[in-house]
Amino acid sequence: MKGRYVTTAAVRPSFRFSHKQSVGLVFLCTFFGVAAQYLIKSGASQLHTSSVLDMIRIPSLVAGYSLYGISTALLILALRDGELSLLYPVISLTYVWVTVLSILVFKESVNAAKLCGVATICLGVTLLGTGSRR
């Protein structure tokens, strides 16, 4: 009676993300990327040598690396069901959020070139989003 029993893996359908869910996951990745950059920048100020061993002893650096790992895992899940040509450019929004964070938190200066760059990224992502097939 070998053929009589069916494993649950064969019966259970695989979960799939919708188009909007895939975009939402990638959008979430951008915020994980910003948080990772913030933690890495903060941890870098505590780094006094260029030793890799020292880099893994600073908690904020390790937390930043971990957030990048989580972001990568979410990106993999989103790319499984989404369009690469749409989803991957959304990652470029990380540059926008990092610029805003840099200005607000680290008091970095902003000039016309930076503002044009941020506007170009936003416009590009918007155009790619409206040109999506779905």
Secondary structure as a PSIPRED ss2 file (coil, helix, strand):
# PSIPRED VFORMAT (PSIPRED V4.0)

   1 M C   1.000  0.000  0.000
   2 K H   0.000  1.000  0.000
   3 G H   0.000  1.000  0.000
   4 R H   0.000  1.000  0.000
   5 Y C   1.000  0.000  0.000
   6 V C   1.000  0.000  0.000
   7 T C   1.000  0.000  0.000
   8 T H   0.000  1.000  0.000
   9 A H   0.000  1.000  0.000
  10 A H   0.000  1.000  0.000
  11 V H   0.000  1.000  0.000
  12 R C   1.000  0.000  0.000
  13 P C   1.000  0.000  0.000
  14 S C   1.000  0.000  0.000
  15 F C   1.000  0.000  0.000
  16 R C   1.000  0.000  0.000
  17 F C   1.000  0.000  0.000
  18 S C   1.000  0.000  0.000
  19 H H   0.000  1.000  0.000
  20 K H   0.000  1.000  0.000
  21 Q H   0.000  1.000  0.000
  22 S H   0.000  1.000  0.000
  23 V H   0.000  1.000  0.000
  24 G H   0.000  1.000  0.000
  25 L H   0.000  1.000  0.000
  26 V H   0.000  1.000  0.000
  27 F H   0.000  1.000  0.000
  28 L H   0.000  1.000  0.000
  29 C H   0.000  1.000  0.000
  30 T H   0.000  1.000  0.000
  31 F H   0.000  1.000  0.000
  32 F H   0.000  1.000  0.000
  33 G H   0.000  1.000  0.000
  34 V H   0.000  1.000  0.000
  35 A H   0.000  1.000  0.000
  36 A H   0.000  1.000  0.000
  37 Q H   0.000  1.000  0.000
  38 Y H   0.000  1.000  0.000
  39 L H   0.000  1.000  0.000
  40 I H   0.000  1.000  0.000
  41 K H   0.000  1.000  0.000
  42 S H   0.000  1.000  0.000
  43 G H   0.000  1.000  0.000
  44 A H   0.000  1.000  0.000
  45 S C   1.000  0.000  0.000
  46 Q C   1.000  0.000  0.000
  47 L C   1.000  0.000  0.000
  48 H C   1.000  0.000  0.000
  49 T C   1.000  0.000  0.000
  50 S C   1.000  0.000  0.000
  51 S C   1.000  0.000  0.000
  52 V H   0.000  1.000  0.000
  53 L H   0.000  1.000  0.000
  54 D H   0.000  1.000  0.000
  55 M H   0.000  1.000  0.000
  56 I C   1.000  0.000  0.000
  57 R C   1.000  0.000  0.000
  58 I C   1.000  0.000  0.000
  59 P H   0.000  1.000  0.000
  60 S H   0.000  1.000  0.000
  61 L H   0.000  1.000  0.000
  62 V H   0.000  1.000  0.000
  63 A H   0.000  1.000  0.000
  64 G H   0.000  1.000  0.000
  65 Y H   0.000  1.000  0.000
  66 S H   0.000  1.000  0.000
  67 L H   0.000  1.000  0.000
  68 Y H   0.000  1.000  0.000
  69 G H   0.000  1.000  0.000
  70 I H   0.000  1.000  0.000
  71 S H   0.000  1.000  0.000
  72 T H   0.000  1.000  0.000
  73 A H   0.000  1.000  0.000
  74 L H   0.000  1.000  0.000
  75 L H   0.000  1.000  0.000
  76 I H   0.000  1.000  0.000
  77 L H   0.000  1.000  0.000
  78 A H   0.000  1.000  0.000
  79 L H   0.000  1.000  0.000
  80 R H   0.000  1.000  0.000
  81 D H   0.000  1.000  0.000
  82 G C   1.000  0.000  0.000
  83 E C   1.000  0.000  0.000
  84 L H   0.000  1.000  0.000
  85 S H   0.000  1.000  0.000
  86 L H   0.000  1.000  0.000
  87 L H   0.000  1.000  0.000
  88 Y H   0.000  1.000  0.000
  89 P H   0.000  1.000  0.000
  90 V H   0.000  1.000  0.000
  91 I C   1.000  0.000  0.000
  92 S C   1.000  0.000  0.000
  93 L H   0.000  1.000  0.000
  94 T H   0.000  1.000  0.000
  95 Y H   0.000  1.000  0.000
  96 V H   0.000  1.000  0.000
  97 W H   0.000  1.000  0.000
  98 V H   0.000  1.000  0.000
  99 T H   0.000  1.000  0.000
 100 V H   0.000  1.000  0.000
 101 L H   0.000  1.000  0.000
 102 S H   0.000  1.000  0.000
 103 I H   0.000  1.000  0.000
 104 L H   0.000  1.000  0.000
 105 V C   1.000  0.000  0.000
 106 F C   1.000  0.000  0.000
 107 K C   1.000  0.000  0.000
 108 E C   1.000  0.000  0.000
 109 S C   1.000  0.000  0.000
 110 V C   1.000  0.000  0.000
 111 N C   1.000  0.000  0.000
 112 A H   0.000  1.000  0.000
 113 A H   0.000  1.000  0.000
 114 K H   0.000  1.000  0.000
 115 L H   0.000  1.000  0.000
 116 C H   0.000  1.000  0.000
 117 G H   0.000  1.000  0.000
 118 V H   0.000  1.000  0.000
 119 A H   0.000  1.000  0.000
 120 T H   0.000  1.000  0.000
 121 I H   0.000  1.000  0.000
 122 C H   0.000  1.000  0.000
 123 L H   0.000  1.000  0.000
 124 G H   0.000  1.000  0.000
 125 V H   0.000  1.000  0.000
 126 T H   0.000  1.000  0.000
 127 L H   0.000  1.000  0.000
 128 L H   0.000  1.000  0.000
 129 G H   0.000  1.000  0.000
 130 T H   0.000  1.000  0.000
 131 G C   1.000  0.000  0.000
 132 S C   1.000  0.000  0.000
 133 R C   1.000  0.000  0.000
 134 R C   1.000  0.000  0.000
